[in-house]
Amino acid sequence: MAGKGGDIQFCNLHKPSDLLSVGDADSQASMIAKDLLESADIKILGAQKPRVARELDSMLGLGPIAQDLVSGWAMQDKGRALWCIGDAMYKVQTVLHPLEKKLYYTNEAIEAAG
């Protein structure tokens, strides 16, 4: 989503390859999409399989510790992510308040229906 000045306010991706399917090859949209992840000041990297963690590392130069956090620590529990803010990195565990969990935690309903 773009703000008044054209700056990207937020962008949500499941994995880096999502950016590669935007627009026709070599189109302006494709080029913008490829630069989008690198241009973001704040990146929240949720749990990913090792292959995707390596892809993120190659795109962002995260390094082996960050790559291990995304493919290891973040995979071990819900709500875990590596937050990259500027050059700093933080391990973050999101915890829902019991009321939030009751109102918004939809996984239980999906699991019960299956």
Secondary structure, DSSP 8 states (H G I E B T S, - for coil): -B-TTS-B-----SSGGGGGGSSSTT-HHHHHHHHHHHH-SEEEEE---HHHHHHHHHHH---HHHHHHHHTGGGGSTTEEEEEETTEEEEEE----HHHHHHH-THHHHHHH-
